[in-house]
């Protein structure tokens, strides 16, 4: 995903917010994983929000690859959609790690 976003950002600079959100989400997930793994806690698997975000992101990025002459208005629309799903996924993972109803399980139970 990162390679595709980086490549397309060169052609469509409007994608820079998507790149920033993607990097922020991935960095958060890496830090949270390490932080909680040291305490013996992990998420049991990917969240549905993350899977949905991946599907939407790949779909829109593939559209940009297949249709390089797409109108800028369409690119902006895809950017807004991608940003929305990235934010939804990020907040879902923040909630899974730090929310009142945390989804974390003990490493020893698996």
C-alpha positions in Angstrom: 0.0 0.0 0.0 2.8 2.4 0.9 4.6 1.9 -2.4 1.4 2.5 -4.3 0.5 5.6 -2.4 4.0 7.0 -2.7 4.0 6.4 -6.5 0.6 7.9 -7.0 1.4 10.9 -4.9 4.0 12.0 -7.4 1.3 12.2 -10.0 -1.5 13.4 -7.8 -0.2 15.7 -5.1 -3.7 15.9 -3.6 -3.0 12.5 -2.1 -0.5 13.8 0.4 -3.1 13.9 3.2 -3.8 10.2 2.4 -0.1 9.4 2.6 0.1 11.3 6.0 -2.9 9.5 7.4 -1.7 6.1 6.2 1.8 6.7 7.8 0.2 8.0 11.0 -2.1 5.0 11.3 0.7 2.5 10.6 3.1 4.1 13.0 0.5 4.2 15.7 -0.3 0.5 15.2 3.4 -0.4 15.3 4.0 1.6 18.5 0.8 0.3 20.2 1.7 -3.3 19.2 5.2 -3.1 20.8 3.9 -1.2 23.8 1.2 -3.7 24.7 3.1 -6.8 23.6 5.7 -5.9 26.3 2.8 -6.1 28.8 1.7 -9.5 27.4 -1.3 -8.1 25.5 -2.2 -8.2 21.8 -5.1 -7.7 19.5 -6.4 -11.2 18.5 -6.4 -10.1 14.8 -7.1 -7.3 12.4 -10.2 -5.2 13.0 -13.0 -5.2 10.5 -12.5 -1.4 10.1 -8.9 -2.1 9.0 -10.0 -4.6 6.5 -12.6 -2.3 5.1 -10.1 0.5 4.9 -7.7 -1.6 3.0 -10.3 -2.7 0.5 -11.5 0.9 -0.1 -7.9 2.2 -0.3 -6.7 -0.4 -2.7 -9.8 0.0 -4.9 -9.4 3.7 -5.2 -5.6 3.4 -5.8 -6.2 0.8 -8.5 -8.7 3.1 -10.2 -6.0 5.8 -10.3 -3.6 3.4 -11.8 -6.0 2.1 -14.4 -7.3 5.6 -15.4 -4.3 8.0 -15.3 -6.3 10.7 -17.1 -9.0 10.8 -14.5 -10.5 14.2 -13.7 -9.0 16.1 -10.7 -12.5 16.3 -9.2 -12.7 12.5 -9.1 -9.2 12.3 -7.6 -10.2 14.7 -4.9 -13.4 12.7 -4.2 -11.4 9.5 -3.9 -8.9 11.3 -1.6 -11.8 12.4 0.7 -13.2 8.9 0.8 -9.8 7.3 1.5 -9.1 9.9 4.2 -12.4 9.1 5.8 -11.8 5.4 5.9 -8.2 5.9 7.2 -9.5 8.0 10.0 -12.3 5.5 10.8 -9.7 2.7 10.9 -7.3 4.8 13.0 -10.0 5.6 15.6 -11.1 2.0 15.7 -7.6 0.8 16.5 -7.1 3.6 19.1 -10.3 2.4 20.7 -9.3 -1.2 20.5 -6.1 -0.5 22.3 -7.1 2.3 24.7 -10.9 2.3 24.9 -13.1 1.3 27.7 -13.9 -1.9 25.9 -10.4 -2.8 24.8 -10.1 -5.8 22.5 -6.7 -6.9 23.9 -6.1 -10.5 24.9 -3.3 -12.1 26.9 -0.4 -13.5 24.9 -0.3 -16.5 27.2 -3.9 -17.5 26.4 -3.2 -18.1 22.7 
